């Protein structure tokens, strides 16, 4: 899956003296998803996410023809549905994340503790809960976790979710 897409509008949207004709999208960050997720309903979430990723004003995104908006949401939505069949405890980043003078390029995850899971659940949304949980188990500061590319965040989520699933029953006592 390509992590970038440009959508060309047949009729540019005019706003405050500017013309918007090419909607450039790329992989979003965890922080951008967390901000968008706060908007509530699915259309508002994706409007805000498109605005954050493309750096277009929300008002312009709201004027997109539905077919172009849908094309953008399908592209961005594919990142939400990625699966990682072989989750690892170490996730390497292509580009390091810089925070407070330190470069973060390897996310090493361990099994979380019940107290860490409980503390993370005090946050309002699942994304904010998972950001906190990943911070706990990796030792990364929350602002660095928020800058993760979304696909790496989903990979970490998948690994951590594996700890919450019971394995199949063997029938043995």
DSSP file (Angstrom, degrees, kcal/mol; ACC not computed):
  #  RESIDUE AA STRUCTURE BP1 BP2  ACC     N-H-->O    O-->H-N    N-H-->O    O-->H-N    TCO  KAPPA ALPHA  PHI   PSI    X-CA   Y-CA   Z-CA
    1    1 A X              0   0    0      0, 0.0     2,-0.2     0, 0.0     0, 0.0   0.000 360.0 360.0 360.0 128.6    0.0    0.0    0.0
    2    2 A X        -     0   0    0      1,-0.1    24,-0.0     2,-0.1     0, 0.0  -0.511 360.0-148.2 -72.1 142.0    1.4    3.4   -1.0
    3    3 A X  S    S+     0   0    0     -2,-0.2    24,-1.2    24,-0.1     2,-0.3   0.190  77.4  57.7 -98.5  16.4    1.5    5.8    2.0
    4    4 A X  E     +A   26   0A   0     22,-0.2     2,-0.3     2,-0.0    22,-0.2  -0.996  57.2 171.9-144.3 148.0    0.9    8.9   -0.2
    5    5 A X  E     -A   25   0A   0     20,-2.4    20,-3.6    -2,-0.3     2,-0.5  -0.981  17.7-153.5-154.9 141.2   -1.9    9.9   -2.6
    6    6 A X  E     -A   24   0A   0     -2,-0.3     2,-0.5    18,-0.2    18,-0.2  -0.984  10.3-161.8-118.0 128.8   -2.9   13.0   -4.5
    7    7 A X  E     -A   23   0A   0     16,-2.6    16,-3.2    -2,-0.5     2,-0.5  -0.944  10.3-147.7-111.0 125.1   -6.6   13.6   -5.4
    8    8 A X  E     -A   22   0A   0     -2,-0.5     2,-0.3    14,-0.2    14,-0.2  -0.803   9.2-140.8 -97.6 128.7   -7.3   16.1   -8.1
    9    9 A X  E     -     0   0A   0     12,-3.1     3,-0.2    -2,-0.5    55,-0.0  -0.693   5.0-147.4 -88.0 137.7  -10.4   18.1   -7.9
   10   10 A X  E    S+     0   0A   0     -2,-0.3     2,-0.5     1,-0.3    -1,-0.1   0.901  96.4  29.5 -66.8 -41.2  -12.4   18.8  -11.1
   11   11 A X  E    S-     0   0A   0     -3,-0.1    -1,-0.3     9,-0.0     9,-0.0  -0.962  93.3-129.1-121.5 112.5  -13.4   22.2   -9.8
   12   12 A X  E     -     0   0A   0     -2,-0.5     2,-0.5    -3,-0.2     9,-0.2  -0.214  19.7-121.9 -58.8 148.8  -11.0   23.8   -7.3
   13   13 A X  E     -A   20   0A   0      7,-2.4     7,-2.7     2,-0.0     2,-0.4  -0.820  23.5-148.2 -91.2 129.0  -12.4   25.0   -4.0
   14   14 A X  E     +A   19   0A   0     -2,-0.5     2,-0.3     5,-0.2     5,-0.2  -0.846  25.0 164.2-100.8 134.5  -11.9   28.7   -3.4
   15   15 A X  E >   -A   18   0A   0      3,-2.5     3,-2.2    -2,-0.4    42,-0.1  -0.929  64.2 -18.5-154.1 123.9  -11.4   30.0    0.1
   16   16 A X  T 3  S-     0   0    0     -2,-0.3     3,-0.1     1,-0.3    -2,-0.0   0.869 128.3 -46.8  47.0  47.3  -10.0   33.3    1.4
   17   17 A X  T 3  S+     0   0    0      1,-0.3     2,-0.3     0, 0.0    -1,-0.3   0.407 118.3 106.9  82.1  -2.4   -8.4   34.1   -1.9
   18   18 A X  E <   -A   15   0A   0     -3,-2.2    -3,-2.5     2,-0.0     2,-0.5  -0.764  59.1-140.8-109.3 156.4   -6.8   30.7   -2.4
   19   19 A X  E     -A   14   0A   0     -2,-0.3     2,-0.6    -5,-0.2    -5,-0.2  -0.962   9.0-161.0-116.3 131.6   -7.6   27.9   -4.7
   20   20 A X  E     +A   13   0A   0     -7,-2.7    -7,-2.4    -2,-0.5     3,-0.1  -0.937  31.6 142.5-114.6 110.7   -7.4   24.3   -3.6
   21   21 A X  E     +     0   0A   0     -2,-0.6   -12,-3.1     1,-0.2     2,-0.5   0.623  59.5  53.8-122.5 -23.9   -7.2   21.8   -6.5
   22   22 A X  E     -A    8   0A   0    -14,-0.2     2,-0.9     2,-0.0    -1,-0.2  -0.956  63.2-158.2-123.6 114.8   -4.8   19.0   -5.4
   23   23 A X  E     -A    7   0A   0    -16,-3.2   -16,-2.6    -2,-0.5     2,-0.6  -0.811  12.8-162.6 -93.3 107.4   -5.5   17.2   -2.1
   24   24 A X  E     -A    6   0A   0     -2,-0.9     2,-0.3   -18,-0.2   -18,-0.2  -0.819  11.2-178.0 -96.9 120.7   -2.2   15.7   -1.0
   25   25 A X  E     +A    5   0A   0    -20,-3.6   -20,-2.4    -2,-0.6     2,-0.3  -0.846   7.9 165.5-117.7 153.2   -2.5   12.9    1.6
   26   26 A X  E     -A    4   0A   0     -2,-0.3   -22,-0.2   -22,-0.2     2,-0.1  -0.879  51.5 -54.6-149.9 178.3    0.1   10.8    3.4
   27   27 A X        -     0   0    0    -24,-1.2     2,-0.2    -2,-0.3   -24,-0.1  -0.396  59.0-135.3 -62.0 136.4    0.3    8.6    6.4
   28   28 A X        -     0   0    0     48,-0.1   122,-2.4    -2,-0.1   123,-0.2  -0.512  13.1-117.2 -91.4 162.4   -1.0   10.3    9.5
   29   29 A X  B  >  -B  149   0B   0    120,-0.2     4,-2.1    -2,-0.2   120,-0.2  -0.501  25.0-111.0 -92.3 165.7    0.6   10.3   12.9
   30   30 A X  H  > S+     0   0    0    118,-1.9     4,-2.8   115,-0.3   117,-0.2   0.904 119.6  54.8 -60.6 -42.4   -0.9    8.9   16.1
   31   31 A X  H  > S+     0   0    0    115,-3.5     4,-2.1     1,-0.2    -1,-0.2   0.894 107.1  49.8 -60.5 -40.2   -1.3   12.4   17.4
   32   32 A X  H  > S+     0   0    0    114,-0.3     4,-2.4     2,-0.2    -1,-0.2   0.916 111.5  48.8 -65.1 -41.8   -3.2   13.5   14.3
   33   33 A X  H  X S+     0   0    0     -4,-2.1     4,-3.0     1,-0.2    -2,-0.2   0.922 109.5  52.5 -63.1 -42.8   -5.5   10.5   14.7
   34   34 A X  H  X S+     0   0    0     -4,-2.8     4,-0.9     1,-0.2    -1,-0.2   0.903 111.5  46.6 -60.6 -41.5   -6.1   11.2   18.4
   35   35 A X  H >< S+     0   0    0     -4,-2.1     3,-0.5    -5,-0.2     4,-0.2   0.921 115.2  45.7 -65.5 -43.7   -7.1   14.8   17.6
   36   36 A X  H >< S+     0   0    0     -4,-2.4     3,-2.1     1,-0.2    -2,-0.2   0.899 105.2  60.9 -66.2 -40.4   -9.4   13.7   14.8
   37   37 A X  H >< S+     0   0    0     -4,-3.0     3,-1.2     1,-0.3    -1,-0.2   0.758  92.3  67.6 -60.4 -25.9  -11.0   11.0   16.9
   38   38 A X  T << S+     0   0    0     -4,-0.9    -1,-0.3    -3,-0.5    -2,-0.2   0.635  80.3  80.2 -69.1 -13.1  -12.2   13.6   19.4
   39   39 A X  T <  S-     0   0    0     -3,-2.1     2,-1.0    -4,-0.2    -1,-0.2   0.636  88.5-145.9 -74.3 -13.3  -14.6   15.0   16.7
   40   40 A X    <   +     0   0    0     -3,-1.2    -1,-0.2    -4,-0.2     5,-0.0  -0.705  64.0  66.8  95.8 -96.2  -17.1   12.3   17.4
   41   41 A X  S  > S-     0   0    0     -2,-1.0     4,-2.4     1,-0.1     3,-0.2  -0.301  85.3-113.6 -72.4 152.6  -19.0   11.2   14.4
   42   42 A X  H  > S+     0   0    0      1,-0.2     4,-2.4     2,-0.2     5,-0.2   0.840 113.4  50.3 -56.1 -40.1  -17.2    9.4   11.5
   43   43 A X  H  > S+     0   0    0      1,-0.2     4,-2.5     2,-0.2    -1,-0.2   0.935 112.9  46.2 -65.9 -44.3  -17.6   12.1    8.9
   44   44 A X  H  > S+     0   0    0      2,-0.2     4,-2.3     1,-0.2    -2,-0.2   0.878 110.7  54.4 -64.4 -37.8  -16.3   14.8   11.3
   45   45 A X  H  X S+     0   0    0     -4,-2.4     4,-2.4     1,-0.2    -2,-0.2   0.952 112.9  41.6 -60.1 -49.8  -13.4   12.6   12.3
   46   46 A X  H  X S+     0   0    0     -4,-2.4     4,-2.8     2,-0.2     5,-0.2   0.844 110.8  56.5 -71.7 -32.3  -12.3   12.1    8.7
   47   47 A X  H  X S+     0   0    0     -4,-2.5     4,-2.1    -5,-0.2    -1,-0.2   0.949 112.5  42.5 -59.0 -46.8  -12.9   15.7    7.8
   48   48 A X  H  X S+     0   0    0     -4,-2.3     4,-2.6     2,-0.2    -2,-0.2   0.897 113.6  51.5 -68.5 -39.6  -10.6   16.8   10.6
   49   49 A X  H  X S+     0   0    0     -4,-2.4     4,-2.7     2,-0.2     5,-0.3   0.925 110.1  49.2 -63.0 -44.1   -8.0   14.0    9.8
   50   50 A X  H  X S+     0   0    0     -4,-2.8     4,-2.7     1,-0.2     6,-0.4   0.912 111.5  50.7 -60.3 -41.9   -8.0   15.1    6.1
   51   51 A X  H  X>S+     0   0    0     -4,-2.1     4,-1.7    -5,-0.2     5,-0.6   0.924 112.2  45.9 -61.3 -45.3   -7.5   18.7    7.2
   52   52 A X  H  <5S+     0   0    0     -4,-2.6    -2,-0.2     2,-0.2    -1,-0.2   0.914 117.8  42.2 -65.1 -43.1   -4.6   17.8    9.5
   53   53 A X  H  <5S+     0   0    0     -4,-2.7    -2,-0.2     1,-0.2    -1,-0.2   0.905 123.7  35.5 -72.6 -42.4   -2.8   15.5    6.9
   54   54 A X  H  <5S-     0   0    0     -4,-2.7   -30,-0.2    -5,-0.3    -1,-0.2   0.664  99.1-130.9 -85.6 -17.1   -3.3   17.8    3.9
   55   55 A X  T  <5 +     0   0    0     -4,-1.7     2,-0.3    -5,-0.3    -3,-0.2   0.757  60.4 140.9  64.8  26.9   -2.9   21.1    5.8
   56   56 A X      < -     0   0    0     -5,-0.6    -1,-0.3    -6,-0.4    -2,-0.1  -0.749  61.5 -99.6 -90.6 145.4   -6.1   22.3    4.2
   57   57 A X    >>  -     0   0    0     -2,-0.3     4,-2.1     1,-0.1     3,-0.7  -0.335  28.2-119.1 -61.3 147.5   -8.5   24.3    6.3
   58   58 A X  H 3> S+     0   0    0      1,-0.2     4,-2.4     2,-0.2     5,-0.1   0.860 114.5  60.0 -53.9 -37.1  -11.5   22.4    7.7
   59   59 A X  H 34 S+     0   0    0      1,-0.2     4,-0.5     2,-0.2    -1,-0.2   0.867 105.9  46.8 -62.2 -35.9  -13.8   24.7    5.7
   60   60 A X  H X4 S+     0   0    0     -3,-0.7     3,-1.3     2,-0.2     4,-0.3   0.916 110.1  51.6 -72.1 -43.7  -12.2   23.7    2.5
   61   61 A X  H >< S+     0   0    0     -4,-2.1     3,-1.6     1,-0.3    -2,-0.2   0.886 104.6  58.9 -59.4 -37.8  -12.4   20.0    3.3
   62   62 A X  T 3< S+     0   0    0     -4,-2.4    -1,-0.3     1,-0.3    -2,-0.2   0.691 101.8  55.4 -64.4 -18.6  -16.1   20.4    4.1
   63   63 A X  T <  S+     0   0    0     -3,-1.3    -1,-0.3    -4,-0.5    -2,-0.2   0.405  79.1 120.6 -94.9   1.2  -16.6   21.7    0.5
   64   64 A X  S <  S-     0   0    0     -3,-1.6     2,-0.0    -4,-0.3    -3,-0.0  -0.400  74.5-106.9 -64.0 138.5  -15.1   18.6   -1.1
   65   65 A X    >>  -     0   0    0      1,-0.1     4,-2.5    -2,-0.1     3,-0.8  -0.406  33.9-113.5 -60.2 146.3  -17.5   16.7   -3.5
   66   66 A X  H 3> S+     0   0    0      1,-0.3     4,-3.2     2,-0.2     5,-0.2   0.854 114.8  55.7 -55.6 -39.1  -18.6   13.5   -1.7
   67   67 A X  H 3> S+     0   0    0      1,-0.2     4,-1.8     2,-0.2    -1,-0.3   0.875 111.5  43.9 -64.3 -35.5  -16.8   11.3   -4.2
   68   68 A X  H <> S+     0   0    0     -3,-0.8     4,-2.0     2,-0.2    -1,-0.2   0.887 114.1  49.9 -74.1 -39.5  -13.5   13.0   -3.6
   69   69 A X  H  X S+     0   0    0     -4,-2.5     4,-2.5     2,-0.2    -2,-0.2   0.927 111.5  49.5 -61.4 -44.7  -14.1   13.0    0.2
   70   70 A X  H  X S+     0   0    0     -4,-3.2     4,-2.5    -5,-0.2    -2,-0.2   0.892 107.9  53.2 -62.9 -40.5  -14.9    9.3    0.0
   71   71 A X  H  X S+     0   0    0     -4,-1.8     4,-2.0    -5,-0.2    -1,-0.2   0.906 111.1  47.2 -59.8 -41.9  -11.7    8.6   -2.0
   72   72 A X  H  X S+     0   0    0     -4,-2.0     4,-2.6     2,-0.2     5,-0.2   0.909 112.1  48.8 -66.7 -42.7   -9.7   10.3    0.7
   73   73 A X  H  X S+     0   0    0     -4,-2.5     4,-2.9     2,-0.2    -2,-0.2   0.865 109.4  52.5 -68.3 -34.8  -11.4    8.5    3.5
   74   74 A X  H  X S+     0   0    0     -4,-2.5     4,-1.6     2,-0.2    -1,-0.2   0.940 111.4  47.3 -63.7 -45.4  -10.9    5.1    1.8
   75   75 A X  H  X S+     0   0    0     -4,-2.0     4,-0.6    -5,-0.2     3,-0.3   0.954 119.1  38.7 -59.9 -51.1   -7.2    5.9    1.4
   76   76 A X  H >X S+     0   0    0     -4,-2.6     3,-1.0     1,-0.2     4,-0.6   0.871 112.3  58.2 -69.1 -35.9   -6.8    7.0    5.0
   77   77 A X  H >X S+     0   0    0     -4,-2.9     3,-0.9     1,-0.3     4,-0.8   0.796  92.5  67.8 -65.2 -28.9   -9.1    4.3    6.3
   78   78 A X  H >< S+     0   0    0     -4,-1.6     3,-0.6    -3,-0.3    -1,-0.3   0.839  94.6  58.4 -59.5 -31.6   -6.9    1.6    4.8
   79   79 A X  H X< S+     0   0    0     -3,-1.0     3,-0.6    -4,-0.6    -1,-0.3   0.785 101.6  54.9 -68.8 -26.2   -4.3    2.5    7.4
   80   80 A X  H << S+     0   0    0     -3,-0.9    -1,-0.2    -4,-0.6    -2,-0.2   0.701 108.8  48.5 -77.1 -19.4   -6.8    1.8   10.2
   81   81 A X  T << S+     0   0    0     -4,-0.8    -1,-0.2    -3,-0.6    -2,-0.2   0.237  77.7 128.1-108.7  12.9   -7.4   -1.7    8.9
   82   82 A X    <   -     0   0    0     -3,-0.6     2,-0.4    -4,-0.2    -3,-0.0  -0.412  44.4-151.9 -67.6 143.8   -3.8   -3.0    8.4
   83   83 A X        -     0   0    0     -2,-0.1     2,-0.5    75,-0.0    72,-0.1  -0.912  11.2-157.6-118.3 149.8   -3.1   -6.2   10.0
   84   84 A X    >   -     0   0    0     -2,-0.4     3,-0.5    70,-0.1    -2,-0.0  -0.854   7.6-173.1-125.6  92.7    0.3   -7.4   11.3
   85   85 A X  T 3  S+     0   0    0     -2,-0.5     2,-0.4     1,-0.3    -1,-0.1   0.756  80.8  42.3 -64.3 -26.0    0.2  -11.2   11.4
   86   86 A X  T 3  S-     0   0    0      2,-0.0    -1,-0.3     0, 0.0    73,-0.1  -0.624  81.3-164.4-120.2  73.0    3.5  -11.7   13.1
   87   87 A X    <   -     0   0    0     -3,-0.5     2,-0.3    -2,-0.4    69,-0.1  -0.268   8.2-155.7 -59.8 142.0    3.6   -9.0   15.8
   88   88 A X        -     0   0    0     67,-0.1    71,-0.1     1,-0.1    -1,-0.1  -0.742  24.5-132.0-114.2 162.8    7.1   -8.4   17.2
   89   89 A X  S    S+     0   0    0     -2,-0.3    20,-3.3     1,-0.1     2,-0.5   0.584  97.4  57.1 -89.0  -9.5    8.3   -7.0   20.4
   90   90 A X  E     -C  108   0C   0     18,-0.2     2,-0.5     2,-0.0    18,-0.2  -0.985  65.7-171.9-123.1 125.4   10.7   -4.7   18.6
   91   91 A X  E     -C  107   0C   0     16,-2.5    16,-3.1    -2,-0.5     2,-0.4  -0.972  10.7-153.8-118.3 121.2    9.4   -2.2   16.0
   92   92 A X  E     -C  106   0C   0     -2,-0.5     2,-0.3    14,-0.2    14,-0.2  -0.770   7.4-142.5 -97.3 138.5   12.0   -0.3   14.0
   93   93 A X  E     -     0   0C   0     12,-2.9     3,-0.1    -2,-0.4    55,-0.0  -0.759   9.6-141.9 -98.2 144.5   11.2    3.1   12.5
   94   94 A X  E    S+     0   0C   0     -2,-0.3     2,-0.4     1,-0.2    -1,-0.1   0.888  95.6  27.7 -69.4 -38.7   12.5    4.2    9.1
   95   95 A X  E    S-     0   0C   0      9,-0.1    -1,-0.2    -3,-0.1     9,-0.0  -0.990  92.6-117.6-125.2 130.0   13.0    7.7   10.4
   96   96 A X  E     -     0   0C   0     -2,-0.4     2,-0.5    -3,-0.1     9,-0.2  -0.255  22.2-125.8 -63.3 151.0   13.8    8.5   14.0
   97   97 A X  E     -C  104   0C   0      7,-2.9     7,-2.9     2,-0.0     2,-0.5  -0.876  22.7-144.4 -96.3 126.9   11.4   10.6   16.0
   98   98 A X  E     +C  103   0C   0     -2,-0.5     2,-0.3     5,-0.2     5,-0.2  -0.802  29.9 157.5 -95.4 129.2   13.1   13.5   17.7
   99   99 A X  E >   -C  102   0C   0      3,-2.5     3,-1.9    -2,-0.5    42,-0.1  -0.924  66.9 -12.9-153.1 127.9   11.9   14.7   21.1
  100  100 A X  T 3  S-     0   0    0     -2,-0.3     3,-0.1     1,-0.3    -2,-0.0   0.856 127.3 -52.8  50.9  41.9   13.7   16.7   23.8
  101  101 A X  T 3  S+     0   0    0      1,-0.2     2,-0.4     0, 0.0    -1,-0.3   0.569 117.0 109.4  76.7   8.6   17.1   16.2   22.0
  102  102 A X  E <   -C   99   0C   0     -3,-1.9    -3,-2.5     2,-0.0     2,-0.5  -0.931  61.5-137.2-120.3 143.4   16.8   12.4   21.8
  103  103 A X  E     -C   98   0C   0     -2,-0.4     2,-0.6    -5,-0.2    -5,-0.2  -0.862  13.3-162.5 -99.1 128.1   16.2   10.3   18.7
  104  104 A X  E     +C   97   0C   0     -7,-2.9    -7,-2.9    -2,-0.5     3,-0.1  -0.941  30.9 143.0-110.5 113.1   13.7    7.4   19.1
  105  105 A X  E     +     0   0C   0     -2,-0.6   -12,-2.9     1,-0.2     2,-0.5   0.512  59.2  55.6-127.8 -10.5   14.0    4.8   16.3
  106  106 A X  E     -C   92   0C   0    -14,-0.2     2,-0.8     2,-0.0    -1,-0.2  -0.982  61.8-160.1-129.1 121.5   13.4    1.5   18.0
  107  107 A X  E     -C   91   0C   0    -16,-3.1   -16,-2.5    -2,-0.5     2,-0.6  -0.877  11.2-169.6-101.3 107.0   10.1    0.8   19.9
  108  108 A X  E     -C   90   0C   0     -2,-0.8     2,-0.3    30,-0.3   -18,-0.2  -0.881   7.5-165.3-102.4 119.6   10.7   -2.1   22.3
  109  109 A X        -     0   0    0    -20,-3.3     2,-0.3    -2,-0.6    29,-0.2  -0.795   9.0-175.2-108.8 146.4    7.5   -3.4   23.9
  110  110 A X        -     0   0    0     -2,-0.3     2,-0.1    27,-0.3    27,-0.1  -0.834  44.2 -75.3-127.3 168.7    7.0   -5.7   26.8
  111  111 A X        -     0   0    0     -2,-0.3     2,-0.1     1,-0.1    49,-0.1  -0.426  55.3-123.0 -63.6 138.1    3.9   -7.2   28.3
  112  112 A X        -     0   0    0     48,-0.1     2,-0.2    -2,-0.1    -1,-0.1  -0.412  16.8-120.7 -83.2 161.1    2.0   -4.6   30.3
  113  113 A X     >  -     0   0    0     -2,-0.1     4,-2.3     1,-0.1     3,-0.2  -0.642  24.3-113.4 -95.8 156.4    1.1   -4.8   34.0
  114  114 A X  H  > S+     0   0    0     -2,-0.2     4,-2.5     1,-0.2     5,-0.2   0.884 118.3  53.3 -56.9 -40.0   -2.5   -4.7   35.3
  115  115 A X  H  > S+     0   0    0      1,-0.2     4,-2.4     2,-0.2    -1,-0.2   0.871 108.1  50.0 -65.7 -35.8   -1.8   -1.4   37.0
  116  116 A X  H  > S+     0   0    0     -3,-0.2     4,-2.3     2,-0.2    -2,-0.2   0.913 111.1  48.6 -68.4 -41.9   -0.5    0.1   33.7
  117  117 A X  H  X S+     0   0    0     -4,-2.3     4,-1.4     2,-0.2    -2,-0.2   0.918 112.3  49.7 -62.2 -43.2   -3.6   -1.1   31.8
  118  118 A X  H  < S+     0   0    0     -4,-2.5    -2,-0.2     1,-0.2     3,-0.2   0.919 111.5  47.8 -62.5 -45.3   -5.8    0.4   34.5
  119  119 A X  H >< S+     0   0    0     -4,-2.4     3,-1.4     1,-0.2    -1,-0.2   0.888 109.6  53.1 -63.7 -38.7   -4.1    3.8   34.5
  120  120 A X  H >< S+     0   0    0     -4,-2.3     3,-1.5     1,-0.3    -1,-0.2   0.820  98.3  65.6 -67.4 -28.5   -4.2    3.9   30.7
  121  121 A X  T 3< S+     0   0    0     -4,-1.4    -1,-0.3     1,-0.3    -2,-0.2   0.484  81.1  78.7 -74.8  -1.3   -8.0    3.3   30.8
  122  122 A X  T <  S+     0   0    0     -3,-1.4    -1,-0.3    -4,-0.2    -2,-0.1   0.614  75.3  96.7 -78.9 -11.0   -8.5    6.7   32.5
  123  123 A X  S <  S-     0   0    0     -3,-1.5     6,-0.1    -4,-0.2    -3,-0.0  -0.456  82.6-121.4 -80.1 154.9   -8.1    8.4   29.1
  124  124 A X  S    S+     0   0    0     -2,-0.1     2,-0.3     4,-0.1    -1,-0.1   0.821  86.2  36.7 -69.9 -36.4  -11.2    9.4   27.1
  125  125 A X  S  > S-     0   0    0      1,-0.1     4,-2.2   -91,-0.0     5,-0.2  -0.785  79.1-116.6-120.4 161.7  -10.6    7.5   23.9
  126  126 A X  H  > S+     0   0    0     -2,-0.3     4,-2.6     1,-0.2     5,-0.2   0.891 115.7  54.1 -60.9 -39.6   -9.1    4.1   22.9
  127  127 A X  H  > S+     0   0    0      1,-0.2     4,-2.4     2,-0.2    -1,-0.2   0.933 109.5  46.2 -62.3 -45.8   -6.4    5.9   21.0
  128  128 A X  H  > S+     0   0    0      1,-0.2     4,-1.9     2,-0.2    -1,-0.2   0.868 112.1  52.4 -65.1 -35.3   -5.4    8.0   24.0
  129  129 A X  H  X S+     0   0    0     -4,-2.2     4,-2.4     2,-0.2    -2,-0.2   0.926 111.4  46.0 -63.2 -44.5   -5.5    4.9   26.2
  130  130 A X  H  X S+     0   0    0     -4,-2.6     4,-2.8     2,-0.2     5,-0.2   0.848 108.2  56.1 -70.5 -33.6   -3.2    3.0   23.8
  131  131 A X  H  X S+     0   0    0     -4,-2.4     4,-2.0     2,-0.2    -1,-0.2   0.946 111.6  44.3 -58.9 -47.3   -0.8    6.0   23.5
  132  132 A X  H  X S+     0   0    0     -4,-1.9     4,-2.4     2,-0.2    -2,-0.2   0.912 113.4  50.1 -64.6 -43.0   -0.4    5.9   27.3
  133  133 A X  H  X S+     0   0    0     -4,-2.4     4,-2.5     1,-0.2     5,-0.2   0.913 110.3  49.6 -64.0 -42.5   -0.1    2.1   27.4
  134  134 A X  H  X S+     0   0    0     -4,-2.8     4,-1.8     1,-0.2     6,-0.4   0.891 110.0  52.4 -62.8 -38.6    2.6    2.1   24.7
  135  135 A X  H  X S+     0   0    0     -4,-2.0     4,-2.1    -5,-0.2    -2,-0.2   0.930 110.0  48.8 -60.8 -45.9    4.4    4.8   26.7
  136  136 A X  H  < S+     0   0    0     -4,-2.4    -2,-0.2     1,-0.2    -1,-0.2   0.938 117.2  39.4 -58.2 -48.8    4.3    2.7   29.8
  137  137 A X  H  < S+     0   0    0     -4,-2.5   -27,-0.3     1,-0.2    -1,-0.2   0.667 123.2  38.7 -83.6 -15.6    5.6   -0.5   28.2
  138  138 A X  H  < S-     0   0    0     -4,-1.8   -30,-0.3    -5,-0.2    -1,-0.2   0.678  96.5-128.1-103.2 -22.3    8.2    1.1   25.9
  139  139 A X     <  +     0   0    0     -4,-2.1     2,-0.2     1,-0.3    -4,-0.1   0.461  63.3 137.1  83.5   0.4    9.6    3.8   28.2
  140  140 A X        -     0   0    0     -6,-0.4    -1,-0.3    -5,-0.2    -2,-0.2  -0.547  61.4-108.7 -76.6 144.7    9.0    6.4   25.4
  141  141 A X    >>  -     0   0    0     -2,-0.2     4,-1.9     1,-0.1     3,-0.8  -0.454  29.4-113.0 -69.1 149.8    7.5    9.7   26.5
  142  142 A X  H 3> S+     0   0    0      1,-0.2     4,-2.5     2,-0.2     5,-0.2   0.881 115.2  57.0 -52.3 -45.5    3.9   10.2   25.4
  143  143 A X  H 3> S+     0   0    0      1,-0.2     4,-0.6     2,-0.2    -1,-0.2   0.860 107.8  48.7 -59.0 -32.9    4.8   13.1   23.0
  144  144 A X  H X4 S+     0   0    0     -3,-0.8     3,-0.8     2,-0.2     4,-0.2   0.901 110.1  50.7 -71.0 -40.4    7.2   10.8   21.1
  145  145 A X  H >< S+     0   0    0     -4,-1.9     3,-1.8     1,-0.2  -115,-0.3   0.899 104.6  58.4 -62.5 -39.7    4.5    8.0   20.9
  146  146 A X  H 3< S+     0   0    0     -4,-2.5  -115,-3.5     1,-0.3  -114,-0.3   0.724 101.9  56.2 -62.5 -20.9    2.1   10.6   19.5
  147  147 A X  T << S+     0   0    0     -3,-0.8    -1,-0.3    -4,-0.6    -2,-0.2   0.437  80.1 119.7 -91.9  -0.2    4.5   11.2   16.6
  148  148 A X  S <  S-     0   0    0     -3,-1.8  -118,-1.9    -4,-0.2  -117,-0.2  -0.340  77.0-103.9 -60.8 142.2    4.6    7.5   15.6
  149  149 A X  B >>  -B   29   0B   0   -120,-0.2     4,-2.0     1,-0.1     3,-0.6  -0.454  35.4-117.3 -60.5 144.4    3.5    6.8   12.0
  150  150 A X  H 3> S+     0   0    0   -122,-2.4     4,-2.7     1,-0.3     5,-0.2   0.859 112.0  56.2 -59.9 -37.5    0.0    5.4   12.3
  151  151 A X  H 3> S+     0   0    0      1,-0.2     4,-1.8  -123,-0.2    -1,-0.3   0.877 108.7  47.7 -64.2 -35.2    1.0    2.0   10.8
  152  152 A X  H <> S+     0   0    0     -3,-0.6     4,-2.1     2,-0.2    -1,-0.2   0.871 110.8  52.4 -70.4 -36.3    3.7    1.5   13.5
  153  153 A X  H  X S+     0   0    0     -4,-2.0     4,-2.7     2,-0.2    -2,-0.2   0.923 109.7  48.6 -62.0 -45.3    1.2    2.5   16.2
  154  154 A X  H  X S+     0   0    0     -4,-2.7     4,-2.6     1,-0.2    -2,-0.2   0.867 108.5  54.1 -64.4 -36.3   -1.2   -0.1   14.9
  155  155 A X  H  X S+     0   0    0     -4,-1.8     4,-2.0    -5,-0.2    -1,-0.2   0.918 110.8  46.0 -62.4 -42.8    1.5   -2.7   14.8
  156  156 A X  H  X S+     0   0    0     -4,-2.1     4,-2.6     2,-0.2    -2,-0.2   0.909 111.6  52.0 -65.6 -42.6    2.2   -1.9   18.5
  157  157 A X  H  X S+     0   0    0     -4,-2.7     4,-2.7     1,-0.2    -2,-0.2   0.914 108.3  51.7 -58.5 -43.7   -1.5   -2.0   19.3
  158  158 A X  H  X S+     0   0    0     -4,-2.6     4,-1.4     2,-0.2    -1,-0.2   0.912 110.0  48.8 -61.9 -43.4   -1.8   -5.4   17.7
  159  159 A X  H  X S+     0   0    0     -4,-2.0     4,-0.5     1,-0.2     3,-0.5   0.947 113.9  45.4 -61.2 -48.3    1.1   -6.8   19.7
  160  160 A X  H >< S+     0   0    0     -4,-2.6     3,-1.2     1,-0.2     4,-0.4   0.859 107.4  58.2 -66.2 -34.6   -0.3   -5.4   23.0
  161  161 A X  H >X S+     0   0    0     -4,-2.7     3,-1.5     1,-0.3     4,-0.5   0.823  94.1  68.3 -63.8 -29.7   -3.8   -6.7   22.1
  162  162 A X  H >< S+     0   0    0     -4,-1.4     3,-0.6    -3,-0.5    -1,-0.3   0.781  92.2  59.2 -60.1 -27.1   -2.3  -10.2   21.9
  163  163 A X  T << S+     0   0    0     -3,-1.2    -1,-0.3    -4,-0.5    -2,-0.2   0.706 102.2  54.2 -73.9 -18.5   -1.7  -10.2   25.6
  164  164 A X  T <4 S+     0   0    0     -3,-1.5     2,-0.4    -4,-0.4    -1,-0.2   0.527  90.4  89.1 -95.0  -5.8   -5.4   -9.7   26.2
  165  165 A X  S << S-     0   0    0     -3,-0.6     2,-0.3    -4,-0.5     0, 0.0  -0.776  73.0-133.8 -95.0 132.8   -6.6  -12.7   24.2
  166  166 A X        -     0   0    0     -2,-0.4     3,-0.1     1,-0.1    -2,-0.1  -0.622  26.4-120.1 -77.7 142.3   -6.9  -16.1   25.8
  167  167 A X        -     0   0    0     -2,-0.3    -1,-0.1     1,-0.2     3,-0.1  -0.228  42.6 -74.4 -73.3 171.0   -5.4  -18.9   23.9
  168  168 A X        -     0   0    0      1,-0.1     2,-0.2     2,-0.0    -1,-0.2  -0.353  51.2-106.9 -67.7 147.7   -7.4  -21.9   22.7
  169  169 A X        -     0   0    0      1,-0.1    -1,-0.1    -3,-0.1    -3,-0.0  -0.532  23.5-159.8 -71.9 138.9   -8.5  -24.4   25.2
  170  170 A X        -     0   0    0      2,-0.2    -1,-0.1    -2,-0.2     3,-0.1   0.639  31.5-124.2 -95.2 -16.6   -6.5  -27.7   24.9
  171  171 A X  S    S+     0   0    0      1,-0.4     2,-0.3     2,-0.0    -2,-0.1   0.353  73.0 122.4  86.8  -6.6   -9.0  -29.9   26.7
  172  172 A X              0   0    0      1,-0.1    -1,-0.4     0, 0.0    -2,-0.2  -0.620 360.0 360.0 -88.9 149.5   -6.2  -31.0   29.1
  173  173 A X              0   0    0     -2,-0.3    -1,-0.1    -3,-0.1    -2,-0.0   0.396 360.0 360.0-105.9 360.0   -6.5  -30.4   32.8
